[in-house]
């Protein structure tokens, strides 16, 4: 059975398929991180940094989930060829 078929058949039974459940999981993780920071993890800069990074990612994911972040756009830029002319230098002398 293909993964997509399996996913489509079980969409209603997977907790991750429900927006409210996903947001609840994010909220639980964020609450645990904030509680850990309040209990004194601030004394260890390495742990503090990792917990803060995780909390920031969670908050960003929730904002994306709720549609509060602007859509990212991809900008196509054409490549340009640039020729330089240096007065007094012959191109064959540079090679």
Secondary structure as UniProt FT lines:
FT   HELIX           3..9
FT   TURN            10..13
FT   HELIX           15..17
FT   HELIX           19..38
FT   TURN            39..40
FT   HELIX           41..43
FT   HELIX           45..66
FT   TURN            87..88
FT   HELIX           91..94
//
